[in-house]
Amino acid sequence: MSAVPASIYLKQIMTAIFWGGMYVAARLIANTVPPLSAAFIRFLLAGGLLFAFWFIGPDREMPKGRQWLPLLLLALTGTFLYNFFFFNGLQTVSAGRAAVIITTNPLLTAVLARIIFKEAMPPLKAVGFAIAGVGALYVVSRGEPAGIFSDALSSGDLVLFCAALSWTAYSLLNKLVADLSAVTAITCTCILGCLILFPFAVWEGVLCEFVSYPWWAWAGIIYIAVCCTVLSFVWFNQGICYLGAQRASLFINLVPGVTVVLGACLLDEPITANLVIGVLVVCFGVFLANRQA
């Protein structure tokens, strides 16, 4: 088996950092910009940048007829459904709690990848996966994992669980377009998703209201479009190709720790000993799960 380039692991870590910041940005704009309008502008910007990158890049190719259906399914799951649930859930759920809920999707991805694609799950990888999941929960619960679910789940929590399911479907469906370059796949996905989102965004009033969005809402949307979509989606797709859906999705366990750290920097939330311990546990779990035999 050929060695995985170190840059692939670095890209997965940077993707986790960008996505950790996405929760903070989305939380700030969720009650200012309607959810499908925010998603539409996000993918309009991202789709335009990706198309330009695809057009002038070396990986330019047109999908074949049989590949358009998987691309449409990717747009429905990773673009439309995920963003609908994501922005709606963050209207009422804190960024940290949202991050830990979304972090449940690697478990779903691992189980379904094992069933559908017969991806191996050796004992060391399973242990690492479990440790990383516990660490992520420990970070967001501030050292009291049982307390995070002590109250009844709110409607916002359930909506975010739907987002986790949507992202799991997106991760697995990427296998169906593995013969396309990552740039081609994500460019087509963004453009198709933008087309799907457009009528819903118009219904929310995006054509009339976008000029009234505050600057910080635009800054958040641009950050999500460029860093969390253009860069992160390409890198995540590359990770799936090199590492498999199960191992690539494991890096999402880093997102809650990043979210809490950025929340401390941007929202003045304190950094505690529980935070440091939890982040170290997550990193150790990721190391074990990705360690070669």
C-alpha positions as CSV (number, residue, x, y, z in Angstrom):
1,M,0.0,0.0,0.0
2,S,1.4,3.4,-1.0
3,A,2.0,5.9,1.8
4,V,-0.6,8.7,2.2
5,P,1.0,12.1,1.5
6,A,1.5,14.1,4.7
7,S,-0.3,17.0,3.0
8,I,-3.5,15.0,3.0
9,Y,-3.5,14.8,6.8
10,L,-2.6,18.5,7.1
11,K,-5.5,19.4,4.8
12,Q,-7.9,17.3,6.9
13,I,-6.8,19.2,10.0
14,M,-7.2,22.6,8.3
15,T,-10.6,21.5,7.2
16,A,-11.5,20.8,10.8
17,I,-10.2,24.2,11.8
18,F,-12.2,26.0,9.1
19,W,-15.4,24.0,9.9
20,G,-14.9,24.8,13.6
21,G,-15.0,28.5,12.7
22,M,-18.0,27.9,10.6
23,Y,-20.2,27.2,13.6
24,V,-19.2,30.6,15.2
25,A,-19.8,32.4,11.9
26,A,-23.1,30.6,11.3
27,R,-24.3,31.3,14.8
28,L,-23.7,35.0,14.3
29,I,-25.6,35.3,11.1
30,A,-28.3,32.6,11.7
31,N,-30.8,35.1,13.2
32,T,-30.0,37.8,10.6
33,V,-30.0,36.0,7.2
34,P,-32.7,33.4,6.5
35,P,-31.3,29.9,6.3
36,L,-31.8,29.1,2.6
37,S,-30.8,32.6,1.6
38,A,-27.5,32.2,3.5
39,A,-26.9,28.8,1.9
40,F,-27.7,30.2,-1.6
41,I,-25.3,33.1,-1.3
42,R,-22.7,30.8,0.1
43,F,-22.8,28.4,-2.8
44,L,-23.3,31.2,-5.4
45,L,-20.0,32.6,-4.3
46,A,-18.3,29.3,-3.8
47,G,-19.6,27.9,-7.1
48,G,-18.3,30.9,-9.0
49,L,-14.8,30.6,-7.5
50,L,-14.7,26.8,-8.0
51,F,-15.8,27.1,-11.6
52,A,-13.0,29.6,-12.3
53,F,-10.5,27.4,-10.6
54,W,-11.9,24.3,-12.5
55,F,-11.8,26.1,-15.9
56,I,-8.2,27.2,-15.7
57,G,-6.9,24.2,-13.8
58,P,-5.4,21.0,-15.0
59,D,-8.2,18.8,-13.8
60,R,-10.9,20.2,-16.1
61,E,-13.2,17.4,-17.2
62,M,-16.9,17.1,-17.9
63,P,-18.9,14.5,-16.0
64,K,-20.3,11.7,-18.1
65,G,-24.1,11.0,-18.3
66,R,-24.1,8.3,-15.6
67,Q,-22.2,10.6,-13.2
68,W,-24.8,13.3,-13.1
69,L,-27.2,11.4,-10.9
70,P,-24.6,10.9,-8.0
71,L,-23.7,14.6,-8.4
72,L,-27.3,15.6,-8.0
73,L,-27.6,13.4,-4.9
74,L,-24.5,15.1,-3.5
75,A,-26.1,18.5,-4.1
76,L,-29.3,17.4,-2.4
77,T,-27.5,16.0,0.7
78,G,-24.4,18.0,1.2
79,T,-25.7,21.4,-0.2
80,F,-29.5,21.7,0.2
81,L,-30.5,19.4,3.1
82,Y,-27.4,19.9,5.2
83,N,-27.5,23.7,5.0
84,F,-31.2,23.8,5.5
85,F,-30.9,21.8,8.8
86,F,-27.6,23.5,9.8
87,F,-28.7,27.1,9.6
88,N,-32.1,26.4,11.0
89,G,-30.7,24.5,14.0
90,L,-28.2,27.2,14.8
91,Q,-31.0,29.7,15.2
92,T,-31.7,28.2,18.6
93,V,-28.7,26.0,19.5
94,S,-25.3,27.3,20.7
95,A,-22.3,26.8,18.5
96,G,-20.6,24.3,20.9
97,R,-23.6,22.1,21.3
98,A,-24.3,22.2,17.6
99,A,-20.7,21.0,17.0
100,V,-21.0,18.0,19.2
101,I,-24.3,17.0,17.6
102,I,-22.8,17.2,14.1
103,T,-19.8,15.2,15.4
104,T,-22.1,12.1,15.7
105,N,-21.9,11.7,11.9
106,P,-18.5,10.0,11.9
107,L,-20.0,7.1,13.8
108,L,-22.8,6.9,11.3
109,T,-20.3,7.1,8.4
110,A,-18.1,4.4,9.9
111,V,-21.0,2.0,10.3
112,L,-22.5,2.6,6.9
113,A,-19.1,2.6,5.1
114,R,-18.5,-0.8,6.7
115,I,-21.9,-2.1,5.6
116,I,-22.0,-0.6,2.1
117,F,-18.4,-0.3,1.0
118,K,-16.9,-3.1,3.2
119,E,-14.3,-0.7,4.6
120,A,-12.2,-2.4,7.2
121,M,-12.4,-1.3,10.8
122,P,-9.5,-3.0,12.7
123,P,-9.6,-2.9,16.5
124,L,-7.1,-0.1,16.9
125,K,-9.1,2.1,14.5
126,A,-12.3,1.4,16.4
127,V,-10.6,2.2,19.8
128,G,-9.3,5.5,18.3
129,F,-12.7,6.3,17.0
130,A,-14.3,5.8,20.4
131,I,-11.6,7.8,22.2
132,A,-12.0,10.7,19.8
133,G,-15.7,10.7,20.2
134,V,-15.5,10.7,23.9
135,G,-13.0,13.5,23.8
136,A,-15.3,15.6,21.6
137,L,-18.2,15.1,24.0
138,Y,-16.0,16.0,26.9
139,V,-14.9,19.3,25.3
140,V,-18.4,20.5,24.6
141,S,-19.9,19.3,27.9
142,R,-17.0,21.0,29.8
143,G,-16.1,17.8,31.7
144,E,-19.6,16.6,32.4
145,P,-20.6,14.4,29.4
146,A,-23.8,13.1,31.1
147,G,-25.0,16.7,31.5
148,I,-25.2,17.5,27.9
149,F,-28.2,15.3,27.4
150,S,-29.7,15.8,30.9
151,D,-32.4,18.0,29.4
152,A,-34.9,16.9,26.8
153,L,-33.6,17.4,23.2
154,S,-35.0,20.6,21.7
155,S,-36.4,20.9,18.2
156,G,-33.1,22.6,17.2
157,D,-31.1,19.6,18.4
158,L,-33.2,17.3,16.3
159,V,-32.8,19.5,13.3
160,L,-29.0,19.4,13.8
161,F,-29.1,15.6,14.0
162,C,-30.8,15.7,10.6
163,A,-27.9,17.8,9.4
164,A,-25.5,15.1,10.7
165,L,-27.4,12.4,8.7
166,S,-27.3,14.6,5.6
167,W,-23.6,15.0,5.9
168,T,-23.1,11.2,6.4
169,A,-25.0,10.6,3.2
170,Y,-22.8,13.2,1.4
171,S,-19.6,11.5,2.7
172,L,-20.7,8.1,1.4
173,L,-22.0,9.3,-1.9
174,N,-18.6,10.8,-2.7
175,K,-17.5,7.2,-3.4
176,L,-19.8,7.1,-6.4
177,V,-17.8,10.0,-8.1
178,A,-14.3,8.8,-7.0
179,D,-13.3,8.6,-10.7
180,L,-13.9,12.4,-11.0
181,S,-11.3,14.9,-9.8
182,A,-12.2,16.5,-6.4
183,V,-12.4,20.0,-8.1
184,T,-14.8,18.7,-10.8
185,A,-17.0,16.9,-8.3
186,I,-17.3,19.8,-5.8
187,T,-17.7,22.4,-8.6
188,C,-20.7,20.5,-10.1
189,T,-22.1,19.9,-6.6
190,C,-22.0,23.6,-5.7
191,I,-23.5,24.7,-9.0
192,L,-26.3,22.1,-8.8
193,G,-26.9,22.9,-5.2
194,C,-27.1,26.6,-6.0
195,L,-29.7,25.9,-8.6
196,I,-31.8,23.9,-6.2
197,L,-31.5,26.6,-3.5
198,F,-32.4,29.5,-5.8
199,P,-36.2,29.3,-5.8
200,F,-36.3,28.8,-2.0
201,A,-34.0,31.7,-1.4
202,V,-36.2,33.9,-3.7
203,W,-39.2,32.8,-1.6
204,E,-37.4,34.0,1.5
205,G,-36.8,37.4,-0.2
206,V,-33.1,37.3,-0.9
207,L,-33.4,39.4,-4.0
208,C,-34.9,42.3,-2.0
209,E,-33.2,41.9,1.3
210,F,-29.6,41.1,0.5
211,V,-28.6,44.8,0.3
212,S,-29.7,45.3,3.9
213,Y,-27.6,42.5,5.4
214,P,-25.0,44.0,7.9
215,W,-21.3,43.8,7.0
216,W,-20.5,41.2,9.6
217,A,-23.2,38.9,8.1
218,W,-21.5,39.3,4.7
219,A,-18.1,38.7,6.3
220,G,-19.4,35.5,7.8
221,I,-21.0,34.3,4.6
222,I,-17.8,35.0,2.6
223,Y,-15.7,33.1,5.2
224,I,-18.1,30.1,5.0
225,A,-18.1,30.2,1.2
226,V,-14.3,30.5,0.7
227,C,-12.7,28.7,3.6
228,C,-15.5,26.3,4.6
229,T,-16.7,25.4,1.1
230,V,-14.1,26.1,-1.6
231,L,-11.0,24.9,0.3
232,S,-12.5,22.5,2.8
233,F,-14.8,20.6,0.4
234,V,-12.0,20.0,-2.1
235,W,-9.7,18.9,0.7
236,F,-12.3,16.7,2.3
237,N,-13.0,15.0,-1.0
238,Q,-9.3,14.3,-1.4
239,G,-9.2,12.9,2.1
240,I,-12.0,10.5,1.2
241,C,-10.2,9.3,-1.9
242,Y,-6.9,8.7,0.0
243,L,-8.2,7.7,3.4
244,G,-11.7,6.4,2.8
245,A,-14.9,7.9,4.0
246,Q,-14.5,6.4,7.5
247,R,-11.0,7.8,8.3
248,A,-11.6,11.2,6.6
249,S,-14.8,11.7,8.6
250,L,-12.9,10.9,11.8
251,F,-11.1,14.3,11.6
252,I,-14.5,16.0,12.1
253,N,-14.1,15.0,15.8
254,L,-11.6,17.9,16.0
255,V,-14.3,20.4,15.1
256,P,-15.9,20.7,18.6
257,G,-12.6,21.6,20.2
258,V,-11.8,24.1,17.5
259,T,-15.3,25.6,17.9
260,V,-14.9,26.0,21.6
261,V,-11.4,27.6,21.2
262,L,-12.7,30.1,18.6
263,G,-15.7,30.8,20.8
264,A,-13.3,31.7,23.6
265,C,-11.3,34.0,21.3
266,L,-14.3,35.6,19.5
267,L,-17.1,35.3,22.0
268,D,-15.1,35.7,25.2
269,E,-15.9,32.1,26.5
270,P,-13.3,30.9,29.1
271,I,-10.7,28.3,28.2
272,T,-10.7,25.7,31.1
273,A,-8.7,22.7,32.0
274,N,-11.6,20.5,30.8
275,L,-11.2,22.1,27.3
276,V,-7.4,21.3,27.2
277,I,-7.9,17.7,28.4
278,G,-10.7,17.1,25.9
279,V,-8.8,18.4,22.9
280,L,-5.8,16.3,23.8
281,V,-8.0,13.2,24.1
282,V,-9.5,13.9,20.7
283,C,-6.1,14.4,19.1
284,F,-4.9,11.1,20.6
285,G,-8.0,9.3,19.3
286,V,-7.4,10.6,15.8
287,F,-3.8,9.5,16.0
288,L,-4.7,6.0,17.0
289,A,-7.4,5.7,14.4
290,N,-5.1,6.8,11.5
291,R,-2.1,4.8,12.7
292,Q,-0.9,2.3,10.0
293,A,-0.5,-1.4,11.0
